[in-house]
Amino acid sequence: MRGLLDPKMDFVFKNIFGSEKHPNILISFLNATLKPKDLITEVEIKNTDLNKGYIEDKFSRLDVKATTSNNEIINIEIQLKNEYNMIKRSLYYWSKLYSEQLNEGEDYSVLKRTICINILNFKYLKTRMFHSVYRMKEIHTNEELSDIQEIHFIEIPKLEDGSDEKDMLVAWIEFLKNPESEKVRSLEMSVDEIREAKDELIKMSNDDTQRELYEMRAKTLRDKISALNEAERKGIKKGREEGRKEGRKEGRKEGIEEGEKNKAIKIAKSLINLGLDKESIAKSTGLDLCEVEKLMN
């Protein structure tokens, strides 16, 4: 058997977690992440289309969007590369999901709880926890304004070895980290949804068409990452060049200022020899009164 495809690749993740054929996988993942009082029992997956155009478009978002039996709108996005904009990007995307619920003339009461889940294959936030949850709260009393907005960050590299695999979110992150590990093989024996996800991953990995699409998507993302890295390098280089230019400019400015100061001092000494009072000398040369007094002593 050929090696398994990486489930962290957005194309693969979407096929496993965003498939109408396997709703129990998404339900299990959402219950593990959100830990709701009333468990999610059904999901309606919204964006199931995955044509070649999407896969080859490096700017497309291959995310998973769904509504739940708890009357929530959920969006899940997985990111392999740090683009340094996840917080603003997530807030912007959340606001779109939230505002697009209303048609003209509809009442605000129809707005549903809206949740964005960001799965990151890099460390991003300052916290040591691998799973962080944010809502709107009063900054002094910590009183929650509303739970209608919720943004999750799951940072895969922060999951520590030896974490409790009985926690289903830990189990799912272990699957994403390395689906061929002993931990996942053990989980397959006890968790139906993990086994279902692993079976789907094996099926995809052994399908020549799916593997070809995977390679296309991997190349697209590699090209995007290369472009980001190149832009980053150019930005650093430009910053250094601008810094050197600014330094030279500042040096010239300081040199001119130093020359003018020396010239003023020379004139002031001549005026002192002529017997002018210190106020007149300061006014004529632009020197401070205290500087003139020092020259006179």
Order of alpha helices (4+ residues) and beta strands (2+ residues): alpha-alpha-beta-alpha-beta-beta-alpha-beta-beta-beta-alpha-alpha-alpha-alpha-alpha-alpha
